[in-house]
Amino acid sequence: MTLSLTLIFLLNNQLRENRGLKTESDGVESAIEYHETKNAELGNRIQFLESKIDEYEAKFSEEKTLVFELKTENNLLKQQVQELKNGNRTQALALEQKNSEILVLKNELLKYFQEAKVQP
């Protein structure tokens, strides 16, 4: 009988220990499921963010191309403005030269009229 009581006592202790381990096991399984769910959510979030990064990189690349095109166009316009300024300077010099020639001709004409008045 003592053996039976000892066995019952040991089996009862073992049963309590097994129930405790089962409770811990259930808790661990719940924690694992929670973390697996969180990992899946984070994986989805990472994929979303990676797609956003790709989107922003594509926009950045487009804008870099646009900036390059605008700089090229700006340089071309600067060159055209410089050519127009050079043309204006050339015309201004030519106009100044013509004005000088007109002054010389006026002076010669005045001189001619003065000489014509002086002669009897």
KEDRENDREN-951887 format. One line per 2 residues: number of its first residue (from 0); for each residue x, y, z of N, C-alpha, C. Coordinates in nm, 3 decimals, padded with zeros to 5 digits. Example, Ala and Ser with C-alpha at 12.3 -4.5 7.8 and 13.67 -1.06 7.14 Angstrom:
BEGIN
0 = 01.319 -00.569 00.780 01.230 -00.450 00.780 01.320 -00.330 00.780 | 01.285 -00.225 00.708 01.367 -00.106 00.714 01.290 00.003 00.787;
***
This chain:
BEGIN
0 = 00.081 -00.117 00.000 00.000 00.000 00.000 00.087 00.126 00.000 | 00.194 00.121 00.071 00.285 00.234 00.078 00.343 00.261 -00.061;
2 = 00.366 00.153 -00.129 00.418 00.167 -00.265 00.315 00.235 -00.353 | 00.188 00.197 -00.335 00.080 00.256 -00.414 00.067 00.404 -00.380;
4 = 00.075 00.439 -00.253 00.063 00.579 -00.213 00.182 00.659 -00.266 | 00.296 00.598 -00.260 00.415 00.666 -00.310 00.401 00.689 -00.461;
6 = 00.353 00.584 -00.531 00.334 00.598 -00.676 00.228 00.704 -00.706 | 00.119 00.702 -00.629 00.013 00.802 -00.651 00.069 00.942 -00.625;
8 = 00.145 00.954 -00.518 00.205 01.083 -00.484 00.298 01.130 -00.597 | 00.384 01.040 -00.644 00.478 01.073 -00.751 00.405 01.105 -00.881;
10 = 00.303 01.024 -00.911 00.227 01.049 -01.034 00.151 01.180 -01.025 | 00.098 01.211 -00.907 00.027 01.336 -00.886 00.122 01.455 -00.904;
12 = 00.241 01.443 -00.846 00.343 01.549 -00.864 00.382 01.562 -01.012 | 00.398 01.447 -01.077 00.434 01.447 -01.218 00.323 01.512 -01.301;
14 = 00.196 01.481 -01.265 00.082 01.540 -01.335 00.081 01.691 -01.318 | 00.105 01.741 -01.196 00.111 01.886 -01.173 00.225 01.950 -01.252;
16 = 00.338 01.881 -01.252 00.453 01.933 -01.327 00.421 01.936 -01.476 | 00.357 01.829 -01.525 00.320 01.824 -01.667 00.220 01.934 -01.702;
18 = 00.122 01.959 -01.612 00.025 02.066 -01.636 00.096 02.202 -01.639 | 00.190 02.221 -01.549 00.267 02.346 -01.548 00.346 02.362 -01.678;
20 = 00.409 02.251 -01.720 00.485 02.256 -01.846 00.393 02.281 -01.964 | 00.271 02.222 -01.960 00.173 02.242 -02.067 00.132 02.389 -02.072;
22 = 00.110 02.450 -01.955 00.074 02.592 -01.949 00.188 02.677 -02.006 | 00.311 02.645 -01.967 00.428 02.717 -02.021 00.437 02.697 -02.171;
24 = 00.415 02.574 -02.216 00.421 02.542 -02.358 00.317 02.622 -02.435 | 00.195 02.630 -02.380 00.090 02.709 -02.445 00.130 02.856 -02.453;
26 = 00.189 02.906 -02.345 00.235 03.045 -02.344 00.344 03.069 -02.447 | 00.436 02.974 -02.456 00.545 02.985 -02.554 00.489 02.980 -02.695;
28 = 00.393 02.889 -02.719 00.331 02.880 -02.852 00.260 03.010 -02.887 | 00.191 03.069 -02.790 00.123 03.198 -02.813 00.226 03.306 -02.846;
30 = 00.335 03.306 -02.772 00.441 03.405 -02.797 00.500 03.386 -02.936 | 00.522 03.259 -02.973 00.577 03.230 -03.106 00.480 03.278 -03.214;
32 = 00.351 03.249 -03.198 00.251 03.294 -03.295 00.248 03.446 -03.303 | 00.254 03.511 -03.187 00.254 03.658 -03.184 00.374 03.713 -03.261;
34 = 00.492 03.657 -03.234 00.613 03.706 -03.301 00.613 03.672 -03.449 | 00.558 03.556 -03.485 00.548 03.523 -03.627 00.455 03.621 -03.698;
36 = 00.344 03.655 -03.633 00.252 03.754 -03.689 00.320 03.890 -03.703 | 00.392 03.929 -03.597 00.464 04.057 -03.601 00.570 04.056 -03.711;
38 = 00.642 03.945 -03.724 00.744 03.934 -03.829 00.681 03.945 -03.967 | 00.564 03.881 -03.985 00.495 03.891 -04.114 00.452 04.035 -04.141;
40 = 00.398 04.101 -04.037 00.359 04.242 -04.052 00.479 04.329 -04.086 | 00.589 04.306 -04.016 00.711 04.384 -04.044 00.764 04.353 -04.183;
42 = 00.753 04.227 -04.225 00.794 04.192 -04.361 00.712 04.267 -04.464 | 00.581 04.274 -04.442 00.495 04.351 -04.533 00.531 04.499 -04.531;
44 = 00.559 04.550 -04.412 00.597 04.692 -04.399 00.729 04.719 -04.472 | 00.822 04.626 -04.457 00.951 04.641 -04.526 00.931 04.640 -04.676;
46 = 00.848 04.549 -04.727 00.822 04.545 -04.872 00.759 04.675 -04.918 | 00.664 04.727 -04.839 00.600 04.853 -04.874 00.703 04.966 -04.879;
48 = 00.789 04.971 -04.776 00.890 05.076 -04.772 00.992 05.061 -04.884 | 01.028 04.937 -04.917 01.120 04.915 -05.029 01.059 04.962 -05.160;
50 = 00.929 04.937 -05.178 00.863 04.984 -05.300 00.859 05.136 -05.303 | 00.838 05.199 -05.185 00.841 05.345 -05.177 00.980 05.398 -05.211;
52 = 01.082 05.331 -05.159 01.220 05.372 -05.189 01.244 05.363 -05.339 | 01.201 05.254 -05.401 01.217 05.240 -05.546 01.144 05.352 -05.620;
54 = 01.025 05.384 -05.571 00.946 05.491 -05.632 01.019 05.625 -05.620 | 01.072 05.654 -05.500 01.144 05.779 -05.479 01.274 05.783 -05.561;
56 = 01.341 05.670 -05.572 01.463 05.666 -05.654 01.430 05.692 -05.800 | 01.318 05.638 -05.848 01.277 05.662 -05.986 01.246 05.811 -06.007;
58 = 01.173 05.871 -05.911 01.142 06.014 -05.921 01.270 06.097 -05.916 | 01.362 06.059 -05.828 01.489 06.130 -05.816 01.566 06.124 -05.947;
60 = 01.566 06.006 -06.008 01.635 05.989 -06.136 01.572 06.076 -06.244 | 01.438 06.078 -06.247 01.367 06.162 -06.344 01.401 06.309 -06.322;
62 = 01.404 06.350 -06.195 01.434 06.490 -06.165 01.579 06.525 -06.198 | 01.670 06.430 -06.176 01.810 06.455 -06.215 01.819 06.475 -06.365;
64 = 01.745 06.393 -06.441 01.744 06.406 -06.586 01.687 06.542 -06.625 | 01.578 06.581 -06.560 01.516 06.710 -06.589 01.611 06.824 -06.555;
66 = 01.679 06.816 -06.442 01.775 06.920 -06.403 01.886 06.929 -06.508 | 01.935 06.813 -06.554 02.040 06.814 -06.657 01.989 06.882 -06.783;
68 = 01.865 06.846 -06.825 01.808 06.907 -06.945 01.792 07.057 -06.928 | 01.744 07.099 -06.810 01.726 07.242 -06.785 01.859 07.316 -06.782;
70 = 01.962 07.254 -06.723 02.094 07.317 -06.722 02.148 07.330 -06.864 | 02.126 07.226 -06.945 02.170 07.230 -07.084 02.099 07.342 -07.158;
72 = 01.967 07.350 -07.139 01.889 07.456 -07.204 01.932 07.593 -07.154 | 01.958 07.605 -07.024 02.004 07.730 -06.966 02.138 07.773 -07.027;
74 = 02.229 07.678 -07.041 02.359 07.709 -07.102 02.342 07.755 -07.246 | 02.252 07.689 -07.319 02.226 07.727 -07.458 02.169 07.869 -07.463;
76 = 02.075 07.899 -07.373 02.017 08.033 -07.370 02.122 08.138 -07.331 | 02.209 08.105 -07.237 02.318 08.197 -07.200 02.407 08.225 -07.321;
78 = 02.436 08.119 -07.396 02.519 08.134 -07.515 02.449 08.224 -07.617 | 02.318 08.204 -07.635 02.243 08.287 -07.730 02.239 08.433 -07.683;
80 = 02.222 08.454 -07.553 02.222 08.590 -07.498 02.358 08.655 -07.523 | 02.465 08.579 -07.499 02.599 08.633 -07.521 02.619 08.669 -07.669;
82 = 02.569 08.583 -07.758 02.580 08.612 -07.902 02.503 08.739 -07.936 | 02.384 08.757 -07.876 02.306 08.878 -07.901 02.378 09.001 -07.847;
84 = 02.439 08.989 -07.729 02.515 09.101 -07.672 02.633 09.136 -07.764 | 02.701 09.032 -07.812 02.813 09.057 -07.904 02.764 09.125 -08.031;
86 = 02.649 09.080 -08.082 02.590 09.143 -08.201 02.554 09.288 -08.173 | 02.499 09.315 -08.056 02.464 09.453 -08.020 02.590 09.539 -08.011;
88 = 02.697 09.484 -07.951 02.823 09.559 -07.942 02.877 09.589 -08.081 | 02.870 09.490 -08.168 02.919 09.508 -08.305 02.837 09.617 -08.375;
90 = 02.705 09.611 -08.358 02.619 09.713 -08.420 02.646 09.851 -08.360 | 02.667 09.855 -08.227 02.695 09.983 -08.162 02.826 10.041 -08.214;
92 = 02.927 09.956 -08.230 03.056 10.004 -08.285 03.039 10.052 -08.428 | 02.962 09.978 -08.507 02.939 10.018 -08.646 02.863 10.151 -08.649;
94 = 02.764 10.167 -08.562 02.687 10.290 -08.556 02.776 10.407 -08.513 | 02.862 10.381 -08.416 02.955 10.485 -08.371 03.048 10.526 -08.485;
96 = 03.094 10.428 -08.561 03.181 10.457 -08.674 03.107 10.540 -08.779 | 02.981 10.503 -08.806 02.901 10.579 -08.904 02.879 10.722 -08.854;
98 = 02.851 10.736 -08.722 02.835 10.871 -08.666 02.963 10.952 -08.682 | 03.077 10.888 -08.660 03.205 10.958 -08.679 03.222 10.999 -08.824;
100 = 03.188 10.910 -08.916 03.199 10.942 -09.059 03.105 11.057 -09.095 | 02.983 11.056 -09.036 02.888 11.165 -09.063 02.943 11.297 -09.011;
102 = 03.003 11.294 -08.890 03.063 11.416 -08.835 03.175 11.469 -08.925 | 03.256 11.378 -08.974 03.365 11.418 -09.064 03.307 11.482 -09.189;
104 = 03.203 11.418 -09.246 03.141 11.473 -09.367 03.074 11.607 -09.338 | 03.010 11.622 -09.220 02.949 11.750 -09.183 03.055 11.859 -09.174;
106 = 03.165 11.823 -09.108 03.274 11.921 -09.094 03.329 11.960 -09.230 | 03.344 11.864 -09.319 03.394 11.895 -09.453 03.293 11.982 -09.528;
108 = 03.163 11.951 -09.509 03.059 12.029 -09.577 03.056 12.172 -09.523 | 03.067 12.187 -09.390 03.072 12.320 -09.331 03.193 12.398 -09.381;
110 = 03.304 12.328 -09.386 03.427 12.390 -09.435 03.409 12.435 -09.581 | 03.344 12.350 -09.658 03.320 12.381 -09.800 03.231 12.504 -09.813;
112 = 03.121 12.510 -09.731 03.030 12.624 -09.738 03.099 12.751 -09.690 | 03.184 12.739 -09.589 03.256 12.857 -09.541 03.353 12.908 -09.648;
114 = 03.418 12.814 -09.714 03.510 12.854 -09.820 03.433 12.914 -09.936 | 03.312 12.860 -09.960 03.232 12.910 -10.071 03.183 13.052 -10.040;
116 = 03.155 13.085 -09.916 03.111 13.218 -09.877 03.225 13.319 -09.885 | 03.341 13.276 -09.852 03.457 13.364 -09.847 03.500 13.401 -09.988;
118 = 03.487 13.317 -10.083 03.530 13.345 -10.220 03.431 13.441 -10.287 | 03.482 13.543 -10.354 03.393 13.640 -10.419 03.339 13.594 -10.551;
***
